[in-house]
């Protein structure tokens, strides 16, 4: 079977009321990707690599798709002024300027953003897994069957949910019972699940009742709190891959390497990946 292209997937999305209204192909120099057009904003996808550094040296990993996953880092919003000019910013860094305050609208935007990232990822025939964040307010607004809607959308597009990792926010990971329910629900609908840790102690919420597929931890916080070594050891006992993200510079990366860290992600590696992708 010939894999669908981005235009193919945009065409398939046109039959869905909310997606069909806002999802379209970009124009001009970046006309080969999909975007979402809202009243004042255009949303596009930005991707960030996750590298396995245990098999190869960093330089080798940076040139090896086999040792890399792709994570959808954020939705980028371009704000259109009356003059037609645009200002590009990250939703994550400036949420108050983009995200709606109404929960129903937020759920719709969050779902649409994940569909957009999936279309741009799979339609470009990228390899590996796609990590997608889910907003904390969506988790609270949707009462049950988390993952059912997104799974049905992907399957209708001919895409496989098993190549998508749903990233749960730290607030969800902190509640052991809720974490167990969310993990089982998303996995039931075919997804893998990653949990973000706000501190090392949250790893204790992870157990057989919440069998996460991945864990993520801010590298700077772990290094500051001297918890890299115990985190690596505990994650190893759980047999859950631990990813240290937001690695900003070489000193942080060198410090992590002292503790047999395997998976890394962050701004330090992004320029290498985008240079190669270009």
N, C-alpha and C positions, 0 to 999 in steps of 0.2 A: 504494500500500500504506500502511495506517495504521501509523505507528511504534509499537512496543510501549511500554507504560507501565512504571513501576517494578514494580507488582504483577504485570504480565504476565511480566516477566523473572524475578521471584522464583519465580513458578509454574513457569517453564521450568527453573529451577535445581533445583527440588525432586526431579527425577529423577536428579540426580547425587549419589552417596553422601555425599561429604564436604560439599559445598555444601548439599545438601538437609537435612542434619542441623543445620547451624549458621546458615544464612542465613534471615532472616525480615524481616517488616515491623516497623518501630518502633511504639511505642504512644504514646498521649497527644498532646501538642501537635506532636510531630515524627513523627506516624504516616504521613506521606507519603513517607518514605525507607526504604531497606533498611538493615539492620545485621546484624552477625555476633554471635551469642551463644555464648560459650565458658563454661567452668566458673566462672571468676572475673571475666571481662571481657566487655564489649560493645564491638565495633569499629564505628565510623561513618566517613563520608568527610568530608574537608575539602578545599576547592578554593581555588586561588590563581591570580590572573590573570597573564598575560604580555602586555605591551603593546608595540605597534609605535609608537614615538614619532617616526618619520621622516616620517610622512604628516601627522599632526596634532599640535597642541600637546597637552600632557598632559591638560588639562581636557577637550579634545575626545575624546582617545583613551579616557578613562575612561567616556565615554557612548556609545562606538561599538563594537558587537560585531564589526564588520568588521575592526577593528584589534586584536583580542584573541584569544589562545588561552587555554585553561583548562589549568592543571596541577593534578594531584592532589597536594597538598602533603604529606599524611601520612594515616596512619590514626590516628584518635583512640580511645583506650581509656578506657572508664568502668569503674572497679573497683567491684564491688558488695560492700558489707560485710554482716555478718550482720544488721544492723538494717535493711538494704534501701536505705541511702543510697549515693550514687555519687560517685566522685572522678574527674574527667576529666583525662587527660593525653595527651601526644603520644608515640607509639611511638618516634619519632625522637629525642626529647629524653630519654626514660627507657627505653631498650631493655631494660635488665636486669630491669625489673619486669614486662615483657610477653612478650618474645621467648623461645621455648623454646631450650634448649641442644642438644637433639637435632636433627641436621640434617634428618632425615626430617620431623619435626614442623614445623620452620622452613619447609621447602619447601612443605608443605601450607598453612601460615598465609600465606606470601607469595603463593601462587597465589590463595588465597581472598580476600585483601585486594584484589588487582588485579581479581578478578571483581566484588567488591562495588563498587569505585569505578566500574567500567565500567557496572554496572547503574544506579547512582545518576546517572551522567552521561548515558548514552544514554536511559534511561527518563524523564528530565526534559526530553528534547529540547533539550539544550544544544548550542550551536554551536561550531565550531572543532575543534581537536585536543585530545586528552586525553594528558597526559604522565604516565607511571606509572613509579615507581622499581622496580628489581629488586634484591633483596638480594645482596650479594657472595657469601654462603655458598650461596645457591641456584645461582649461576653455577658454583661449584666442585663442588657436589653432583650436578648434572645433567651427565652426561658428554657428551651430544651432542644434536642436534636442539633447540637452545634456541629456544623460541617455538612449537614444535609443539603442546604441550598447551594453552597459552592460546589459540592460534588456533582449535583445534578447539572449545574451550568457547564462544568468541565466535560462531563460525559456527553452532553448534547453537542459539544464542540468536537468530540472525538479525541479528547485529551485524557491522560491517565493521572488520577489524583495521587497515585503512589509515588510520583516523582516530585510531589510538593510537600514541604515541611511547614506546618503551621507553627509560628513562633508565639508562644503565650507570654504575656507581660509578667514582670516580677510580682505584681500585685496578685495575680492568679496563682502563681507558684507558692506564695506564702500561705495559702489556705489548702491544707492537705486534702480535705474531702472534696472541695471544689476542683482542685487540680486532678484528682483521680477521675471525677466525672467527665471533665473536659477532655482529658487524654483518651479515655475509652470511647467517648463520643466521636471525636475526630478520627481516631484510628478505625472505628467501626465503618466510617464512610470512606475509608481507603487512604487517608492521609498519614504521614509521619508527623510527630509532634516534638517540638523543642521547647524547653523552659528557660526563660531568662532569670538569672539569679541577681538580686540586688546586693546580697552579701553572702559570705561563705556559709553561714548558718542555715540559709534556705535550702541547701542541698539535703538537709535532714528531712525535708518534706517529701522527698522523692523516695518511693519504695515500690514494692510489688503492686500496690494498689494504684500507683500512678507511674506506670512503666513508660517513661519518656524515651524517645529515640535519640535525643540530643540534649545537652545542657550548654548554656552560654553564660559567660561571665566577663564583666568589664575588666580588662587587663590592668588598668591603672589602679582600680580599687583593690584587686587581689594583691598586687605588688605592694601597695601602700599598707595594707593590713597584714602583710606577710602570710597570706593564706594560699598561695599558689601550690605549695607542696602538699598540704593536707587535702586541698580540693582535687588535685590530680590523683592522689591515693584513694580517696573516697569514691570518685567517679570510676576509677579502675575496678574497685570492688563491686560497684553497681553494674559494671560492664556497659556504661553509657558514655559515648564519645563526648568529651568536654572541649568546647571551643572558646578560646580567649579572644574576645573581640575588642574593637576600638584601640588597636595597637597603633600608637601615634608615631613612634620614632624608633631608631635603631637601638638606643639604650634599653627601652622597654622590651624590645624583641630579644636582645641578648640576655636580659635578666630572666625572661621566660624560659629560654633554652637551657638554663641551669637546672630546671626541674622536670625535664623530660616532657615538656608540653608538646603535644602532637598537632593540634589544629589551631590556626591563627587567622585573624581577619582584622582589617582596619585600614585607615588612610595610608599607612606606610606602604602597603602593597598595591593600592589602587592605581597609582600611576603606571606601574609595571604592567598591570593587567590591561588597562585601557590603551597603552602604547601597542601592546601585542594585538589586541582586538581590532585596532585601527588598521 
